[in-house]
Amino acid sequence: MERIDKIIGNQTEYSRKDIKKLILQKRVRVNGELILKSDIKINSQTDIIYIDGKEVVIRSPKDAFNYKIGMIHQHFKLVDVFTAAENI
């Protein structure tokens, strides 16, 4: 469980200050319920976050790009080691 402002901040281009404003403006919902505080904790794996009625979700590199996320880190043990030429 993590704070909603941290989760949204990690998945979008919004700063935590921006997220607090969105919550005060009653523009954020989780699982359909209106969020009134930025310090509530939710489960990022099971809860669905909506901003202005649109689901905040990242399922592909294109989704990440749309949220201004340019790099997603992957644990080094998940893939084999390649040479520079093999990585191209």
C-alpha angles and dihedrals in degrees: 000000000000136000113274093231090056093049094048091044090054093048101042143034091256120115119224088254090055091048092053089053091050090052092048088050088054093240098128126082133174117205087345095306120120113245116221101173131049094212099066117118123231137174109253091200098056109018120083117221122206127191115190089347094304120115115242103222137142114204101147142022088259090058090050091050091051088056090049094251109144103178135034115193122224126197110256094230093063095074136034121260113263133190119246090260092051091052092059 
